[in-house]
Amino acid sequence: MQFPANSPPHYRRKPNSDVRRCYRPIKFRCESDPPFISASSSSRELKISVSSDFTRRSESEKQKVKRWIHFVGVGGCGMSALAMLALKQGSEVSGSDIAWSRFMDGLHEAGARLYVGHSISNIHGKKYGSCLPDALVVSSAIPLDNVEILHAKAMGVPVIKRGAWLGMITKHYNLIAVSGTHGKSTTASMLAYVLNAVGDDLTAIVGAHVPQFPGGNILSGSGPNFVLEADEYDDCFLQLLPFIAVITNVEWEHVDIFKDEEAVKNSFSKFLKKITVGGHLILCGDSEGACSLLSHTSIGTVSVPSVWSPQPLDAGYRVTSYGILNRNEWQASSICKNSRGGTDYALYHKGCLVADISLQLAGVHNVLNSLAVIATIITLINDGWPTQKLINCIKLHLNNFVGVSRRFEFIGNINNCHIYDDYAHHPTEVCAVLQAARQKFPLKALLVVFQPHTFSRLATLLKDFATAFRDADRVIVTEVYSAREKNIWNISGRDLASSIIFPPSEFIPFVVNVVDKLAFEISSSPDQELLVLTLGAGDVTNVGPNLLEKLQQISRGGSTTK
């Protein structure tokens, strides 16, 4: 499929050309609280024919009719971001999903036509001046026998999976693809935030809500750079052609897609081959899985500059490493908690101290995320600017970044009880967020409410989950959030609760019962110093707000009956 240049001619580049020549100089802003550049709609439009031939239309054609794109599975964070970007760039947008999600609220307000439930009628009729959409963009989670997909194919409407669509809309940008098993959302949003803050009018799509983005999970700029959270699920990221690829870590996740860790590594190895000639790989040198992708690059242990030599010439790109180990080109040392409950560290480049960095975010994992951002920005924008000046700008804006929704997100507090929520649904993520919680609240008792996500993940990683909660004082496990699966593994949340040797754990199947139980216990001991942390990728996210509301009601004189 062909797609029109998604940017003005002076931003376009030919395949395998030196992208640096096409960069527009960025005027750095180093104010303490920089305004965001407004994300105004672009006049660029798509023309999608039945033959799937994407070509640029003239301005007169654009004024006559807008193209209509329909998104199937629009309620997900990633798909809603694509739909919003299409709206910002001038297309008419509709979408459907089996249930309404909070990500659809902003789309509705922006003018998208949205449907709950899938039906032929959603994509038929003269809603936008044409009888059928010009294309259907489909989430990886949507089955191929979906009625909208079948009807679109029968009528000759192009049906495009999310990965292919991402490849097309990023094709003519300088793409910075942030990938990895964990940390993609925070790293991509932090990177986009800092780039925008220093003056880059970029476009960005992140798979989570970012409070500091005017568009929630997107930025819609007119410059040449595009920051994208690149997901390995369903090999989605293999449709991309990044100039800069970031790999935060590699381990076995999405067990319903990848049969083992080797399959995951094979997918990421294919992704590395998508890096454009003359491009760059930014890689976490602390991740064994990520390092294993560079099997032809020798890893030393003594001299930092010689540790990460460029990839072999036939790879066509250069490698920059970051991490806490001293073998990395960009290294964090002297990591400690700061007065805001966040993290401070000393930043080294090739063994030389270059800056002291302060983050509002807790946890060593966020130190690694910020290192990825620093290494990427220095790689992307170092022509014509002294590195130290750029480092100072980056340092300032990293200090202002407040994080991503559902990543150790503060829900509220009442008396001595603080309530936080996190998306963690993999053992590594659980360990990381518990470490951050202990860092921020070292004196509070830590009570974790965990909802396993998918039967396949729980069955495959049960032993790892059983030891992931050691930093907690108590764990409540709910029933599995099945998502798209049937329980062919014959496993339950009860199996995990009984597998956790320490700390004490219990199984409470329904989240509503968890709220009732905790509300009674906490209100009965209002002086207890307590941190309640809800974890999981399902509806466990409702526990925190509901618990807070119930505790506030009790505090006002409501019932305390269990």
N, C-alpha and C positions, 0 to 999 in steps of 0.2 A: 504493500500500500504506500502511496505517496501522500505526503502531508505538506501543507504550505509552510513557508518559513514563518516561525512564530515570533519573529522579532524584526525590527527594522533592518534594511539591507546591510548597514554598516556594522551590525552585530553578528551577521551570519558568518559561518566558516565552512570551508570545504572539508570533507573527510580527511583525517590524518594530517590536517594542517596545523601549524603552530598557533594554538588558541590565544596565547599571550598577545599576539599582534592585534587581536580584535578587542582587547579589553578597553573599556572606557575608563580613563583615570578617575579615581574616587577621591573626593575631597573629604578628608577625615574630620569627623566631629568628635570632640572629646569632652563635651559638656557632661555634667554629672547626671542629668536626667534628660536625655535627648528625646525629642519628639520623633515619632515614627513618620516616615514619608507616607502620605495617604495612598491607599490602594485604589486608585481610580480605574474605572472600566476602560478597557482598550477597544479600539475600533476594529481590531483584527478579527476576521471571521473565517469560518471553515466552510468549505463546500464539499459535501459528501454525496457522491452519486451511488447508484445501485451497484455499479461495478467496483465500488470501494476506491475510486480514484480521487485522492485528496489534492485539490489544486487551489491556487490563490485566485480569488475573485477580484474584480475591479471595484473601485469605490462606489460606482453607480449601482452595481449589483448588490453591494452590501446594504445600501440604503433602501432597496426595494424589499428585501426579505431577509430575515434572520434564519440561521440554520437551527434545527431542532434536534437536541441530543437527549435521549432517554436513558436513565441510569437504573439498572435492575439491581436491587440490594443497596439502595441509596442511603439507608439508615446507618450503615457502618461509618466509622470515623474517616477511613481512607476514601471510601466512595463519595461521602458527602463533601470531602475536600475537593475531589475532582469535579463534582457537580458545581460547587461554588466557584471554582476557577473558571469553568466554562461560562457561567453567568457573568463573571467579572470581565471576561474577554469577549462578551457580546452575543453569545449564543442563547437561544431559548432553551430552557431546561425543564424536564419533567423527570420523575423517578418514582419507584415503588419499592415497598418492603413489606414483610409479613407483619410488622408492628411499628408503631411510631417510636422514634428515638429522639433524644435531646439534640442530636446533631441535625435533625430535620427542622428544628425550630428556626434556626438562622436561614436555612434555605427557603423556607416558606415566607419569611419576612422579606427576603431578597427578591421574591417573585417567581420561585420555582413552583410548578404544579406537581403536587405530591399525592401519592395514593397509598393507603394501607391495604395490602392484599395484592395479588398478581392477577391480572385479567387482560384479555385481548383489548377490551375497551380503553385501557390505559394508554395504548399506543395507536389508537384508531380514531379518526375524526379530524376535522379541520380546526384543531386547537391553535395552531401556530401558522395558519395560512397554507398548510399542506396536510394531506390525508395520513401520512405516515412519518415517523421520525427519519431523519437523515442517517442516524446510527443508533444502535443500542450498545451501551457500555455495561459489561456484566461483571459482577463481583465473582471472585474465585469460589465463594461459598455457595453460589447459586447452581442447582443441578441443571443439567443440559435439557431435561424434559420440562423445564419451566414453560408455561403456556405463552408468555410474552416472547421468549426466545424462539420457540417453535413457530409462532405466527410471523415473527419478523423474518425468519429464514424463508418461510413459504412465500412471503411477499417481496423477497429480494432485498430486504434492508440489511446492511452490514451489521453483523453481531461481533463485537470486539471485546475480548477479555481485558480485564483491568491492566494486566502487565503490558499487553500490546498497546493499549491506549496511552499508558505512561511513556512508552518508548516513542510514540508518535509526537506527543505534545512537548517532549523534552529534546527532540532530535536536533533542533537548531539553536539550542542554548549551550552555554558552557555548563555542563551538568556536574554537580557535586552530589554524588549518591552516597548516603550514609547507611551502611549496612552492618550486620552483625546479629548475633543471637539475642543479645540484651543491650539496652542503652540507646537504641536507635532514636526513639522519640525525643528523649532529653537532649542527646547530642545534636540532632538535626535542628531542633527548635532553638537551642542555645547558639548554634552556629548561625542560623538565619537571623536571630535577634541581634547578635553582635555585628554581623555584616551590615544589617540595615542601620544599626545605630551609628556605625562609622561612616555611613553615607552611600552605601551600595543599594541602588533601587532594584533589588532582586525579586525573583519569584520563588516561593517556597511552598511545599506541601508536607505536612507532618501528620502522622497517624494518631494524634491526640490533641485535645484542646489546650491552647497556649494562651493564658490570660493576657499576656502582653502583645499578642497579635490582634490587630483590629479585625481581621477576618476569622478569628477563632483558631482555625488550624491551617490557614493559608496566608501568604503574602502575595499580592498581585502587583508586581512592579513592571517597569518597562525596560530594565537593563538586561544585560546579556547573561547574567548568572542565574542558575536555577538550583536551589537546595532541595533535595528530595530524600525522604525516608524510604530507603529501598528494601523492600521486604523479600525474604527468601521463600516465604510460603508459596507453594505451588510453582516454585521457580520464577516467581514474578519478576525478579530483578534481572533475569537473563535477557529481557527485551530492551535493556538500557544500554547506552553507549556513553559512560561517564568519562569526563576529562580527569576528574579526581574521584577516586573511590575510597571511602573510609570503612575500615572493618574494625569494629569495637571488640569483638571476641567471636569465637566459633565453638559451639558445642551442640549436643543433640537436643533438639526441640522440634515441635511439630511432628510428633511421632506418628501421626496419622498420614503424613506425607513422606517422611524419610524413614526407611526401615532401620537404620543404624547411624552412628556418628560418621562412618565412612561415607555414607550417602550424602550427609550434610556437607562434608568437606569437598566432595566431588562437585556439588552444586556451587559452592563458593569458588572453587578452582575455575569453573566455567565462567563465573562472574568476573574474575580477574582478567580473563581473556577478552572481555568486552571493553576494557580500558583503552581509550584511544591512543594511538601512537603519539609519543611525546607527553603522555599524561603522567599521573602520579597515583601512588597507593599510599594512604595514610593508615598505618596498622598498629594495633596495640601489641607491643612486644612482650607484655606480661601474659598474654593469652597463648597457651600451648596450642590450642586448636588453630588460632590465627597464624601463629608462626609455622605450623606444619604445612601451610599452604605454600610457603616459600622453601620447598624442599631442595631447591638448587642454589639457595643462598646460604652461605656458611654463617653461622652465628658464633661469634667469639665471646669471651668473657672478661677481657682485660681492657683494651683500649676502646673507649666509646666511639670515636670517629671511624674505627675500622670494623666495628661490629656490623653495622648495617650498610654494606656496600650496595651500589646500585644493582638492580636485577640484571641478569644476563642480557646481552644486547638484543637477543631475539624476542625478549618480552616486550620491549618497546615503551616501558615506563620506568619511572624512578620510585624508590621506596623510602618513606620516612617513618620512623618508629617513635612511639611514645609509651610511657609507662612509669612505674615506680622503681623497677629494677635499673641498676646503673648501666646496663648495656644499651639503653634506649637513647636515641638522639635527643628527644625532649623528655625530661625526667622531672618528677615531683619528689621533693624530699622535705623532711621536717614537717610532716603533716600533723596538724593539731586542730582542736576545736577552737572557734573564736567566740567572742562575746554575744553574737547573735544566734548561736547554736549551729552555725555553719562551719565551714572548713577553711583554714589557712594552710598555705604551703609555699615552699621555696621552689621556684622554677629554674631549672638548669637546661642549657642547650650545649650539647657535646661536652659536658663536664664543667661548663662555666655558668656561674650564677648570673641570671639576667633580670629577675624580678621576684618580688613577693606577691603572691596571688591570694585574694580573699574572696570566698564564695558565700552566698547566703544559704547554699544547699549543704546538707549534712551527708556524710558517707564517703568512703574511699572511692566508691564507684562513680561519684560525681566529680571527684578529682580527676579520674581517668577520662570522663566525658569532656571536662574542660581542657585537658591536655590535647585531646583530639581536635577540639575547636581551634586551639592556638596553632597547632601544627598545620592544620588545613588552611587557616587564614594567612599564615606566613607563606605557605606554598602558593596560595592563590594571588596574593597582592603583596609582592615585595619589590616590584620594579619602580625605581624612582623615589622610594621612601626609605629613610634609615630604619633598620629593623627595630632599634630601641624605641623610636617614636611610635611605630606600629604596635609594639608590645605594650607600651603605656596606654594606648587607646583601647586595645583589647582588654587589658587588665581592668580598666575603669568600667567597661560595659559588662564584663563578666561579673563584676561586683554588684551590678544592678539587676541581674537576671534572677527572677523569683521562682522559676521552675515550670513544670507542666502539670496539668490536672491529673489526678489519680496517681501521682508519683510522690508518696509521702505527703499527701495533701491535708492541710489542716481543715477539719470540719467544724470544730468548736470546742469550747470547754465550759464546764460548770463546776463550781466549787474547786476541788482539787483533781478533777478528772478531765484529761485532755483526750480528744478523739481525732484520729488520723485515718486516712484511707490510702491504699496503694493497689496498683494493678498486678502486683507480683503473683505469678501463677506457675513458676518454675522454681525448683529448689535453689538454684543459684540466686535468683531474684529475691527469694524469701530471705536467704542469708544476708544479702546486701542491705535490704531495707531494715532488718532487725539490727544490724550493726549501726545503721544511721540513727535508728530510734534510740539505741543505747547511748550513742554519742550525744544526742540532743537532750535526752532526759535520763541521765545516769542514776538518779535517785528514785525514780518512779517504778512501781511494779508494772510490768509489761504483760498485758493480756491480749492475745492474738485471736481473732476470729478468722478462720481460713475456710474458704470455699474452693474445693478442688475444681479444676476446669477441664472437662472432657475425661471420659472413662479411660481412653487410650493413654493419655498422659499419666494419669494416676497409676494405672496398672504397670506401665513401663518404668516409671521413676519412683515407685513406692519406697524403696530402700533409701533413696536420696532424700525424699520428702521426710522420712521418719527421723532423720538426723538434722534437718534444716532449721528446726525451731529451738535449738539449744540456748539461744540468747533470750528466749521468752521465759516468763514466770508461770504462765498458764496458757493452754491452747484449747479453743473450742473449734471443732471441725464440723461443718455442715455436710449435707448431702451434695453429691457431685452436680455441678452445673453442666448438663449434658451437651449444650450447644447443638451441634449438628449430628450427634452420635446416638446410636442405640447401645445399650449395655450388653454387648456380646462378651465382655470380659468377666461378667459376674462379680463386679467389684463395687464397693460402697465407701462412702466417707467413714463409715464405722471401721473399715479395715485400716485406714490411716490412723485414726484415733487410737486403736489398739496397738499399732506399731510404734507409736511414739513412746519411748522409754522415759525420757525426760525432755521437757517439764511435764507436770500433770496435764492430762488431756481428757476431753470428753466429747461425745458425739451428740449433737443436737441437729436433727435433720433439717428443720425448717428455719429460715432466717427470721421469720416473725417471732418464733419462740425464743430465739436468741435475744432479740430486743426485749421481750418481756422479762426474761430471766435476769439479764444484765441490769435493766432498769430497777428491778426490785433489789438486787444485791448492792448496786452502787448507791441508791438512795438510802439504804439501810446503814451504810458506812460512809457518810459524806466527807469524813476527814481523811479517808485513805488517799494517799498520793498514787494516782493510777493513770496509766496510758493505755487506752483501748485502740488497737490497730486492726483494721479490717483489711483482709488481703484476698485477692482473686479477680478474675476477669469477667465474672458474672454479675448477678443482681445483689451480691453481698455488699456492693457499693451503697445500697440503700440502708444498710444497718446503721451506719454512723449518723446520718441526718435524722432517722427515725428514733434512734436512741437518745440523741440530744434533745429532740422535741419532747419525748416522753419524760426525760429527766427535768426539763424546764417546767413541764406541766405539773409534775410532782412537787417541784420546788415552790410553785405558786399555790399549792394546797390541794393538788389532785390526789387520787387514790394511789396507795403503795401496795395494793394487793398483788400478789404474785400470780 
